[in-house]
Amino acid sequence: MALPEQRTFVLYDIVDDKTRTRISEACLDYGLVRIQYSAFAGNLNRNLRKELFLRLRTTLGREVGKLLVQPVCETDMSQVLLCENEAAPESDS
Amino acid sequence: MALPEQRTFVLYDIVDDKTRTRISEACLDYGLVRIQYSAFAGNLNRNLRKELFLRLRTTLGREVGKLLVQPVCETDMSQVLLCENEAAPESDS
């Protein structure tokens, strides 16, 4: 039986640019979507969540940085508070 | 009766430095702790969570940026995956 998926947030603070890029590429490989500059989110089951975390941790290695992988249940998701102000499209005038 | 508190994450992507500082000050005012460069966490009840979100949204105003306030229950908290590599202390040698 397939394991249930759960909304998962990945937050990271990585000093090195190349490592940060590899971290974001790993998140994309697991189907996550970038929600902020250093945050991704998407649905993963428990096994994939752990697998992704191990890949991220291996990618970070001994470099300075922080990784946080946090599952969030539907009840909590329903209480999220969001505000997004997009940049205005550039005008020709 | 006091409302139950819940672990709350605040994530933000803010372009303007001054506004970003004011956002982080608001998080500190509500007793949250900085866990990453643009992420705070702490325990808030539902009313305080909404109050903080309104303050953050007002602070952001019409500027470009994103705010996310996400409560996380204890069950989800117990499944968090964390990795923190601190910078080595500077050596005199």
Backbone of each chain as ProteinMPNN parsed JSONL, in Angstrom:
{"seq_chain_A": "MALPEQRTFVLYDIVDDKTRTRISEACLDYGLVRIQYSAFAGNLNRNLRKELFLRLRTTLGREVGKLLVQPVCETDMSQVLLCENEAAPESDS", "coords_chain_A": {"N_chain_A": [[0.852, -1.205, 0.0], [0.524, 2.193, -0.801], [2.366, 4.732, 0.854], [0.959, 7.397, 2.76], [0.918, 10.724, 1.485], [2.283, 13.845, 2.561], [2.069, 17.334, 2.999], [5.065, 19.05, 2.711], [7.562, 21.11, 3.992], [10.613, 22.572, 3.025], [13.23, 24.233, 4.382], [16.104, 26.279, 4.116], [19.324, 27.5, 4.99], [22.049, 28.442, 3.534], [25.412, 29.088, 3.059], [27.276, 28.904, 0.923], [27.176, 29.502, -2.547], [27.136, 27.59, -4.688], [26.549, 25.197, -3.383], [24.073, 25.859, -2.353], [22.617, 26.041, -4.693], [22.702, 23.367, -5.506], [21.209, 22.228, -3.481], [18.702, 23.337, -3.972], [18.221, 22.215, -6.456], [17.978, 19.52, -5.763], [15.597, 19.6, -4.302], [13.82, 20.28, -6.346], [14.076, 17.968, -7.906], [12.651, 16.205, -6.366], [10.131, 16.995, -6.786], [9.254, 19.245, -5.5], [8.169, 22.661, -5.029], [9.392, 25.947, -5.444], [8.755, 28.205, -2.94], [9.635, 30.379, -1.574], [12.635, 32.413, -1.436], [14.552, 30.783, -0.139], [13.079, 28.468, 0.388], [11.165, 25.582, -0.109], [8.237, 23.701, -1.096], [6.018, 20.879, -1.068], [4.297, 17.759, -1.819], [5.117, 14.844, -0.094], [5.736, 11.418, 0.747], [6.535, 9.663, 3.823], [8.856, 8.13, 3.509], [10.086, 9.198, 1.199], [10.495, 11.743, 2.107], [12.416, 11.383, 4.087], [14.449, 10.355, 2.522], [15.005, 12.495, 0.789], [15.883, 14.346, 2.715], [18.246, 13.078, 3.583], [19.723, 13.251, 1.236], [19.973, 16.026, 1.021], [21.403, 16.575, 3.324], [23.762, 15.212, 2.852], [24.613, 16.642, 0.631], [25.065, 19.138, 1.781], [27.098, 18.426, 3.517], [29.994, 19.091, 5.371], [29.833, 21.753, 5.363], [29.04, 25.138, 6.428], [25.757, 25.701, 7.467], [22.117, 25.398, 7.455], [19.458, 23.064, 7.59], [16.038, 22.318, 7.279], [13.429, 20.116, 7.373], [10.085, 19.835, 7.236], [7.102, 18.23, 7.84], [3.633, 18.972, 7.315], [0.393, 18.722, 8.472], [-2.993, 18.367, 7.099], [-4.879, 19.756, 8.613], [-3.355, 21.73, 9.878], [-2.391, 22.988, 7.593], [-4.707, 24.15, 6.673], [-4.857, 26.355, 8.195], [-3.007, 28.178, 7.448], [-1.54, 31.403, 6.993], [-1.234, 33.755, 4.538], [0.541, 36.084, 2.482], [1.141, 37.67, -0.495], [2.881, 39.852, -2.411], [3.344, 40.648, -5.593], [5.959, 41.704, -7.861], [5.406, 44.607, -9.776], [4.598, 44.434, -13.251], [7.025, 45.429, -15.682], [6.814, 48.638, -17.078], [6.34, 50.204, -20.287], [5.991, 52.851, -20.562]], "CA_chain_A": [[0.0, 0.0, 0.0], [1.328, 3.425, -0.884], [2.384, 5.559, 2.058], [0.259, 8.67, 2.537], [1.765, 11.91, 1.293], [1.982, 14.982, 3.43], [2.708, 18.594, 2.625], [6.384, 19.125, 3.34], [8.332, 22.334, 3.773], [12.072, 22.493, 3.166], [13.846, 25.561, 4.58], [17.553, 26.144, 4.25], [20.229, 28.65, 5.112], [23.311, 27.89, 3.043], [26.293, 30.193, 2.738], [27.943, 28.723, -0.368], [26.228, 29.599, -3.666], [27.018, 26.333, -5.453], [25.849, 24.216, -2.548], [22.677, 26.27, -2.284], [21.998, 25.656, -5.968], [22.51, 21.911, -5.507], [20.104, 21.954, -2.556], [17.433, 23.667, -4.641], [18.03, 21.213, -7.508], [17.482, 18.299, -5.126], [14.174, 19.832, -3.989], [13.094, 20.195, -7.618], [14.073, 16.551, -8.291], [11.618, 15.52, -5.577], [8.815, 17.532, -7.148], [8.85, 20.388, -4.681], [8.058, 23.94, -5.726], [9.979, 27.038, -4.665], [7.741, 29.14, -2.446], [10.359, 31.596, -1.227], [14.009, 32.353, -1.92], [15.211, 29.611, 0.433], [12.048, 27.561, 0.902], [10.398, 24.796, -1.072], [7.137, 22.935, -0.503], [5.365, 19.918, -1.95], [3.789, 16.574, -1.132], [6.029, 13.698, -0.041], [5.468, 10.463, 1.821], [7.563, 9.669, 4.863], [10.112, 7.58, 2.991], [10.715, 10.162, 0.296], [10.924, 12.89, 2.918], [13.695, 11.028, 4.718], [15.424, 10.191, 1.439], [15.391, 13.853, 0.382], [16.673, 14.946, 3.796], [19.59, 12.497, 3.542], [20.43, 13.829, 0.09], [20.301, 17.418, 1.357], [22.439, 16.568, 4.359], [24.984, 14.792, 2.166], [25.01, 17.772, -0.214], [25.63, 20.167, 2.663], [28.362, 17.896, 4.047], [30.473, 19.757, 6.585], [29.766, 23.21, 5.184], [28.17, 25.872, 7.342], [24.41, 25.87, 6.938], [21.018, 24.772, 8.189], [18.405, 22.429, 6.804], [14.869, 21.934, 8.061], [12.387, 19.461, 6.576], [8.954, 19.824, 8.168], [5.787, 17.878, 7.315], [2.521, 19.753, 7.884], [-0.861, 18.009, 8.206], [-4.016, 19.182, 6.425], [-5.513, 20.664, 9.581], [-2.459, 22.888, 10.013], [-2.355, 23.664, 6.29], [-5.927, 24.953, 6.521], [-4.738, 27.57, 9.018], [-1.892, 28.998, 6.994], [-1.831, 32.804, 6.678], [-0.345, 34.055, 3.418], [0.447, 37.377, 1.8], [2.122, 37.72, -1.583], [2.849, 41.033, -3.28], [4.227, 40.436, -6.751], [6.53, 42.893, -8.485], [4.584, 45.106, -10.877], [5.258, 44.217, -14.537], [7.699, 46.649, -16.149], [5.996, 49.436, -17.997], [7.1, 50.852, -21.373], [5.744, 54.3, -20.602]], "C_chain_A": [[0.887, 1.255, 0.0], [1.253, 4.19, 0.435], [1.668, 6.878, 1.773], [1.252, 9.821, 2.37], [1.344, 13.013, 2.243], [2.719, 16.207, 2.897], [4.008, 18.732, 3.41], [7.063, 20.44, 2.977], [9.811, 22.025, 3.925], [12.597, 23.925, 3.266], [15.343, 25.372, 4.702], [18.23, 27.5, 4.292], [21.592, 28.124, 4.707], [24.179, 29.047, 2.573], [26.824, 30.089, 1.305], [26.932, 28.67, -1.521], [26.027, 28.276, -4.395], [26.254, 25.278, -4.666], [24.359, 24.556, -2.476], [21.93, 25.884, -3.564], [21.736, 24.155, -6.001], [21.379, 21.496, -4.569], [18.766, 22.225, -3.256], [17.154, 22.671, -5.768], [17.491, 19.901, -6.936], [15.997, 18.436, -4.801], [13.325, 19.712, -5.254], [13.0, 18.734, -8.077], [12.976, 15.772, -7.559], [10.235, 16.154, -5.781], [8.351, 18.694, -6.299], [8.865, 21.668, -5.517], [8.642, 25.03, -4.839], [8.882, 28.002, -4.231], [8.364, 30.441, -1.959], [11.807, 31.396, -1.652], [14.722, 31.103, -1.415], [14.207, 28.661, 1.068], [11.318, 26.886, -0.252], [9.26, 24.092, -0.341], [6.552, 21.993, -1.54], [4.951, 18.698, -1.156], [4.778, 15.413, -1.233], [5.525, 12.709, 1.006], [6.691, 10.401, 2.742], [8.908, 9.174, 4.342], [10.837, 8.573, 2.089], [11.225, 11.38, 1.056], [12.29, 12.602, 3.552], [14.802, 10.911, 3.673], [15.94, 11.564, 0.982], [16.27, 14.494, 1.456], [18.103, 14.408, 3.788], [20.399, 13.066, 2.384], [20.862, 15.266, 0.398], [21.463, 17.468, 2.355], [23.784, 16.172, 3.76], [25.519, 15.933, 1.305], [25.656, 18.874, 0.631], [26.992, 19.712, 3.213], [28.753, 18.612, 5.322], [30.458, 21.269, 6.433], [28.818, 23.848, 6.199], [26.788, 26.023, 6.718], [23.387, 25.144, 7.789], [20.006, 24.206, 7.211], [17.262, 22.087, 7.739], [13.839, 21.349, 7.106], [11.21, 19.191, 7.508], [7.663, 19.401, 7.47], [4.689, 18.678, 8.038], [1.212, 19.073, 7.479], [-1.913, 18.959, 7.616], [-4.702, 20.164, 7.363], [-4.668, 21.927, 9.748], [-2.425, 23.697, 8.715], [-3.555, 24.596, 6.13], [-5.846, 26.254, 7.307], [-3.587, 28.466, 8.596], [-2.375, 30.432, 6.704], [-0.781, 33.263, 5.677], [-0.552, 35.457, 2.883], [1.528, 37.403, 0.736], [1.907, 38.976, -2.422], [3.853, 40.827, -4.4], [4.817, 41.767, -7.201], [5.616, 43.311, -9.636], [5.315, 44.842, -12.173], [5.881, 45.529, -15.015], [6.852, 47.348, -17.202], [6.881, 50.071, -19.069], [6.995, 52.377, -21.304], [6.734, 55.042, -19.715]], "O_chain_A": [[1.876, 1.332, 0.729], [0.19, 4.277, 1.05], [1.763, 7.413, 0.668], [2.287, 9.872, 3.035], [0.19, 13.091, 2.664], [3.845, 16.113, 2.409], [4.034, 18.551, 4.627], [7.128, 20.824, 1.809], [10.215, 21.305, 4.838], [12.426, 24.726, 2.347], [15.804, 24.413, 5.322], [17.77, 28.485, 3.714], [22.229, 27.416, 5.487], [23.739, 29.884, 1.785], [26.82, 31.072, 0.565], [25.968, 27.905, -1.484], [24.898, 27.882, -4.686], [25.42, 24.558, -5.214], [23.501, 23.675, -2.53], [20.775, 25.46, -3.525], [20.684, 23.713, -6.464], [20.674, 20.523, -4.835], [17.824, 21.44, -3.144], [16.002, 22.318, -6.017], [16.648, 19.25, -7.553], [15.226, 17.497, -5.003], [12.247, 19.118, -5.235], [11.959, 18.311, -8.581], [12.443, 14.795, -8.085], [9.296, 15.875, -5.035], [7.187, 19.09, -6.364], [9.496, 21.734, -6.572], [8.418, 25.04, -3.629], [8.163, 28.549, -5.067], [7.705, 31.481, -1.933], [12.167, 30.337, -2.166], [15.42, 30.436, -2.178], [14.446, 28.117, 2.146], [10.913, 27.524, -1.224], [9.309, 23.908, 0.875], [6.585, 22.272, -2.739], [5.219, 18.609, 0.042], [5.217, 15.049, -2.325], [4.959, 13.106, 2.024], [7.729, 11.005, 2.472], [9.959, 9.718, 4.681], [12.048, 8.763, 2.202], [12.245, 11.971, 0.701], [13.187, 13.445, 3.554], [15.941, 11.314, 3.908], [17.142, 11.767, 0.812], [17.285, 15.114, 1.14], [19.058, 15.165, 3.962], [21.594, 13.33, 2.515], [21.979, 15.669, 0.074], [22.373, 18.288, 2.239], [24.82, 16.73, 4.12], [26.727, 16.166, 1.253], [26.663, 19.463, 0.239], [27.915, 20.514, 3.354], [27.95, 18.73, 6.247], [31.003, 21.987, 7.271], [27.927, 23.198, 6.747], [26.669, 26.429, 5.562], [23.721, 24.39, 8.704], [19.733, 24.782, 6.158], [17.482, 21.622, 8.857], [13.425, 22.002, 6.148], [11.324, 18.411, 8.454], [7.169, 20.122, 6.602], [4.815, 19.008, 9.217], [0.951, 18.871, 6.293], [-1.75, 20.179, 7.63], [-5.063, 21.27, 6.961], [-5.19, 23.042, 9.758], [-2.43, 24.928, 8.736], [-3.453, 25.672, 5.542], [-6.666, 27.152, 7.115], [-3.234, 29.407, 9.307], [-3.492, 30.631, 6.225], [0.418, 33.17, 5.938], [-1.675, 35.958, 2.836], [2.702, 37.184, 1.033], [0.869, 39.134, -3.065], [5.064, 40.832, -4.176], [4.242, 42.827, -6.952], [5.116, 42.466, -10.378], [6.534, 45.001, -12.225], [5.332, 46.606, -14.782], [6.265, 46.722, -18.084], [8.027, 50.432, -18.802], [7.795, 53.097, -21.902], [6.68, 56.269, -19.622]]}, "seq_chain_B": "MALPEQRTFVLYDIVDDKTRTRISEACLDYGLVRIQYSAFAGNLNRNLRKELFLRLRTTLGREVGKLLVQPVCETDMSQVLLCENEAAPESDS", "coords_chain_B": {"N_chain_B": [[-10.982, 30.93, 29.331], [-7.648, 30.135, 28.524], [-6.454, 30.243, 25.186], [-5.167, 27.455, 23.343], [-1.664, 27.151, 22.714], [0.33, 26.978, 19.754], [3.056, 25.67, 17.937], [4.564, 27.886, 15.725], [5.535, 28.855, 12.537], [7.172, 31.492, 10.895], [7.765, 32.632, 7.761], [9.553, 34.656, 5.453], [10.006, 36.633, 2.54], [11.515, 39.366, 1.689], [12.197, 42.273, -0.064], [13.115, 44.875, 0.516], [15.479, 46.233, 2.739], [15.012, 47.727, 5.164], [12.321, 47.248, 5.671], [12.403, 44.492, 5.954], [13.861, 44.302, 8.297], [12.035, 45.471, 10.072], [10.039, 43.579, 9.977], [11.321, 41.377, 11.141], [11.715, 42.426, 13.675], [9.077, 42.609, 14.575], [8.437, 39.903, 14.775], [10.16, 39.186, 16.859], [9.035, 40.726, 18.894], [6.779, 39.26, 19.376], [7.74, 37.135, 20.669], [8.969, 35.197, 19.18], [11.648, 33.17, 17.843], [14.607, 33.527, 15.949], [15.197, 31.209, 13.459], [16.287, 30.749, 11.014], [17.823, 32.697, 8.364], [15.689, 34.14, 7.196], [13.5, 33.252, 8.676], [11.386, 32.634, 11.404], [10.411, 31.112, 14.547], [8.082, 29.969, 17.026], [5.915, 29.676, 19.937], [2.51, 30.338, 19.649], [-0.85, 31.375, 20.332], [-3.993, 31.065, 18.552], [-5.213, 33.587, 18.254], [-3.109, 35.425, 18.727], [-1.463, 34.689, 16.677], [-2.895, 35.467, 14.417], [-2.985, 38.191, 14.912], [-0.268, 38.896, 14.829], [0.228, 38.255, 12.152], [-1.361, 40.182, 10.862], [-0.018, 42.494, 11.645], [2.434, 42.064, 10.366], [1.614, 42.053, 7.715], [0.656, 44.602, 7.446], [3.015, 45.999, 7.867], [4.497, 45.187, 5.642], [2.904, 46.271, 3.68], [2.362, 47.689, 0.512], [4.614, 46.871, -0.661], [6.917, 44.799, -2.55], [6.947, 41.387, -1.787], [6.812, 38.413, 0.301], [4.878, 36.71, 2.726], [4.518, 34.169, 5.131], [2.696, 32.474, 7.479], [2.634, 29.802, 9.498], [1.05, 27.43, 11.414], [2.066, 24.54, 13.288], [1.342, 21.322, 14.323], [1.887, 19.209, 17.262], [2.312, 16.549, 16.56], [3.253, 16.731, 13.931], [5.493, 18.28, 14.435], [7.058, 16.443, 15.774], [8.106, 15.023, 13.77], [9.988, 16.452, 12.454], [12.912, 17.062, 10.5], [16.202, 17.856, 10.965], [19.212, 19.693, 10.385], [22.126, 21.182, 11.416], [24.934, 22.949, 10.809], [27.302, 24.625, 12.422], [29.306, 27.621, 12.124], [32.803, 27.292, 12.404], [34.575, 28.329, 15.346], [36.601, 31.277, 15.245], [40.089, 30.952, 14.799], [43.152, 31.693, 16.528], [45.577, 30.873, 15.674]], "CA_chain_B": [[-9.924, 29.916, 29.246], [-6.589, 30.516, 27.579], [-6.399, 29.467, 23.942], [-3.949, 26.638, 23.273], [-0.599, 27.642, 21.843], [0.828, 26.02, 18.778], [4.305, 26.052, 17.283], [4.24, 28.681, 14.543], [6.65, 29.282, 11.701], [6.988, 32.68, 10.057], [8.759, 32.725, 6.68], [9.321, 35.855, 4.652], [10.887, 37.042, 1.444], [11.259, 40.802, 1.625], [13.274, 42.883, -0.838], [13.635, 46.092, 1.163], [16.19, 45.932, 3.985], [14.368, 48.322, 6.341], [11.068, 46.53, 5.916], [12.755, 43.166, 6.463], [14.231, 44.486, 9.708], [10.814, 45.701, 10.85], [9.343, 42.284, 10.043], [11.985, 40.54, 12.14], [11.437, 43.018, 14.992], [7.711, 42.218, 14.958], [8.508, 38.5, 15.215], [10.781, 39.185, 18.189], [8.044, 41.278, 19.829], [5.81, 38.213, 19.711], [8.423, 36.053, 21.378], [9.514, 34.171, 18.292], [13.11, 33.06, 17.794], [15.091, 33.362, 14.578], [15.756, 29.873, 13.229], [17.096, 30.888, 9.806], [17.978, 34.105, 8.0], [14.364, 34.735, 6.986], [12.484, 32.385, 9.289], [11.258, 32.647, 12.861], [9.483, 30.115, 15.075], [7.76, 30.087, 18.445], [4.56, 29.247, 20.285], [1.481, 31.392, 19.661], [-2.225, 30.893, 20.174], [-4.589, 31.462, 17.267], [-5.436, 35.038, 18.207], [-1.824, 36.121, 18.576], [-0.938, 34.36, 15.339], [-3.57, 36.354, 13.457], [-2.577, 39.561, 15.234], [1.08, 39.054, 14.277], [0.134, 38.266, 10.689], [-1.88, 41.491, 10.445], [1.069, 43.465, 11.802], [3.415, 41.814, 9.313], [1.02, 42.456, 6.436], [0.629, 46.069, 7.466], [4.409, 46.428, 7.718], [4.866, 44.978, 4.242], [2.134, 47.234, 2.885], [2.264, 47.35, -0.904], [5.938, 46.504, -1.167], [7.084, 43.442, -3.063], [7.409, 40.452, -0.764], [5.936, 37.299, 0.67], [4.789, 36.354, 4.142], [3.821, 32.907, 5.38], [2.598, 32.141, 8.899], [2.159, 28.414, 9.456], [1.08, 26.652, 12.646], [2.452, 23.133, 13.122], [0.922, 20.578, 15.521], [2.967, 18.451, 17.91], [2.58, 15.325, 15.79], [4.139, 17.115, 12.82], [6.769, 18.733, 15.017], [7.858, 15.282, 16.17], [8.689, 14.428, 12.568], [10.896, 17.388, 11.8], [14.276, 16.596, 10.221], [17.023, 19.057, 11.14], [20.67, 19.6, 10.304], [22.717, 22.501, 11.624], [26.4, 23.022, 10.89], [27.711, 25.968, 12.848], [30.625, 28.078, 11.698], [33.843, 27.012, 13.392], [35.056, 29.561, 15.98], [37.847, 31.752, 14.636], [41.299, 30.5, 15.499], [44.229, 32.691, 16.568], [46.816, 30.318, 15.117]], "C_chain_B": [[-8.904, 30.327, 28.199], [-6.642, 29.627, 26.345], [-5.113, 28.644, 23.914], [-2.93, 27.253, 22.323], [-0.166, 26.544, 20.881], [2.13, 26.566, 18.191], [3.962, 26.745, 15.97], [5.521, 29.082, 13.826], [6.263, 30.549, 10.949], [8.134, 32.71, 9.048], [8.486, 33.976, 5.882], [10.413, 36.051, 3.626], [10.614, 38.518, 1.247], [12.449, 41.469, 0.947], [13.929, 44.03, -0.064], [14.24, 45.792, 2.542], [15.469, 46.457, 5.225], [13.083, 47.576, 6.692], [11.358, 45.148, 6.499], [13.15, 43.238, 7.936], [12.989, 44.672, 10.572], [9.989, 44.413, 10.993], [9.984, 41.406, 11.128], [11.765, 41.093, 13.543], [10.04, 42.64, 15.492], [7.701, 40.775, 15.466], [9.102, 38.401, 16.617], [9.806, 39.696, 19.248], [7.024, 40.222, 20.257], [6.488, 36.97, 20.299], [8.971, 34.962, 20.495], [11.041, 34.247, 18.281], [13.528, 32.853, 16.348], [15.698, 31.978, 14.416], [16.565, 29.835, 11.939], [17.099, 32.363, 9.434], [16.625, 34.803, 7.839], [13.26, 33.831, 7.513], [12.554, 32.479, 10.809], [10.312, 31.53, 13.286], [9.267, 30.345, 16.558], [6.326, 29.675, 18.679], [3.606, 30.433, 20.373], [0.109, 30.741, 19.666], [-2.819, 31.523, 18.905], [-4.767, 32.971, 17.151], [-4.139, 35.814, 17.996], [-1.221, 35.871, 17.206], [-1.56, 35.29, 14.294], [-3.148, 37.804, 13.652], [-1.192, 39.842, 14.645], [1.026, 39.123, 12.753], [-0.369, 39.62, 10.188], [-0.798, 42.563, 10.566], [2.109, 43.303, 10.697], [2.887, 42.313, 7.966], [0.968, 43.974, 6.328], [2.033, 46.626, 7.256], [4.858, 46.296, 6.271], [4.152, 45.99, 3.348], [2.026, 46.784, 1.443], [3.616, 47.002, -1.514], [5.963, 45.062, -1.663], [7.596, 42.533, -1.95], [6.382, 39.378, -0.489], [6.015, 37.053, 2.164], [4.048, 35.037, 4.266], [3.864, 32.628, 6.882], [1.914, 30.783, 8.993], [2.22, 27.755, 10.83], [1.393, 25.188, 12.347], [2.137, 22.392, 14.424], [2.071, 19.724, 16.065], [3.321, 17.184, 17.152], [3.533, 15.635, 14.644], [5.504, 17.539, 13.333], [7.674, 17.553, 15.337], [8.534, 14.636, 14.965], [9.634, 15.358, 11.817], [12.272, 16.744, 11.607], [15.168, 17.826, 10.154], [18.5, 18.757, 10.961], [21.232, 21.004, 10.459], [24.224, 22.374, 11.736], [26.787, 24.453, 11.229], [29.068, 26.327, 12.248], [31.628, 27.746, 12.802], [34.292, 28.321, 14.029], [36.397, 29.971, 15.367], [39.043, 31.364, 15.488], [42.35, 31.6, 15.46], [45.478, 32.197, 15.843], [46.907, 30.56, 13.625]], "O_chain_B": [[-9.258, 30.808, 27.122], [-6.847, 28.417, 26.444], [-4.081, 29.094, 24.411], [-3.278, 27.798, 21.276], [-0.284, 25.352, 21.166], [2.276, 27.77, 17.979], [3.155, 26.238, 15.192], [6.464, 29.582, 14.438], [5.152, 30.657, 10.43], [9.305, 32.8, 9.416], [7.33, 34.332, 5.651], [11.571, 35.684, 3.825], [9.579, 38.885, 0.69], [13.592, 41.248, 1.347], [15.155, 44.131, -0.006], [13.597, 45.181, 3.396], [15.325, 45.74, 6.215], [12.802, 47.309, 7.86], [10.668, 44.685, 7.408], [12.818, 42.352, 8.723], [12.892, 44.109, 11.663], [9.327, 44.197, 12.008], [9.288, 40.777, 11.925], [11.64, 40.327, 14.498], [9.845, 42.385, 16.68], [7.043, 40.461, 16.458], [8.62, 37.64, 17.456], [9.753, 39.17, 20.36], [6.477, 40.282, 21.358], [5.882, 35.904, 20.408], [9.393, 33.915, 20.986], [11.635, 35.257, 18.661], [12.892, 32.101, 15.609], [16.614, 31.611, 15.153], [17.438, 28.981, 11.782], [16.462, 33.182, 10.097], [16.447, 35.932, 8.298], [12.219, 33.666, 6.878], [13.626, 32.414, 11.41], [9.505, 31.056, 12.486], [10.145, 30.847, 17.259], [5.6, 29.361, 17.736], [3.866, 31.404, 21.083], [-0.08, 29.677, 19.076], [-2.214, 32.396, 18.282], [-4.512, 33.562, 16.102], [-4.082, 36.743, 17.19], [-0.55, 36.736, 16.644], [-0.877, 35.824, 13.42], [-2.976, 38.55, 12.688], [-0.967, 40.89, 14.038], [1.699, 39.95, 12.139], [0.143, 40.144, 9.199], [-0.673, 43.431, 9.702], [2.606, 44.292, 10.157], [3.62, 42.917, 7.183], [1.205, 44.549, 5.266], [2.212, 47.615, 6.546], [5.52, 47.185, 5.736], [4.725, 46.497, 2.383], [1.648, 45.646, 1.166], [3.744, 46.858, -2.73], [5.154, 44.227, -1.259], [8.558, 42.866, -1.257], [5.25, 39.423, -0.971], [7.074, 37.172, 2.781], [3.054, 34.816, 3.575], [4.938, 32.555, 7.478], [0.753, 30.635, 8.611], [3.308, 27.539, 11.364], [1.032, 24.665, 11.293], [2.602, 22.781, 15.495], [3.093, 19.545, 15.404], [4.484, 16.786, 17.104], [4.495, 14.905, 14.407], [6.536, 17.207, 12.75], [8.894, 17.636, 15.197], [9.426, 13.803, 15.119], [10.029, 15.079, 10.685], [12.732, 15.977, 12.452], [14.913, 18.738, 9.368], [18.978, 17.689, 11.344], [20.857, 21.913, 9.717], [24.729, 21.751, 12.67], [26.62, 25.367, 10.423], [29.868, 25.454, 11.91], [31.334, 27.902, 13.987], [34.385, 29.334, 13.336], [37.218, 29.124, 15.016], [39.013, 31.436, 16.716], [42.437, 32.351, 14.488], [46.331, 32.991, 15.446], [47.884, 30.16, 12.993]]}, "name": "protein", "num_of_chains": 2, "seq": "MALPEQRTFVLYDIVDDKTRTRISEACLDYGLVRIQYSAFAGNLNRNLRKELFLRLRTTLGREVGKLLVQPVCETDMSQVLLCENEAAPESDSMALPEQRTFVLYDIVDDKTRTRISEACLDYGLVRIQYSAFAGNLNRNLRKELFLRLRTTLGREVGKLLVQPVCETDMSQVLLCENEAAPESDS"}
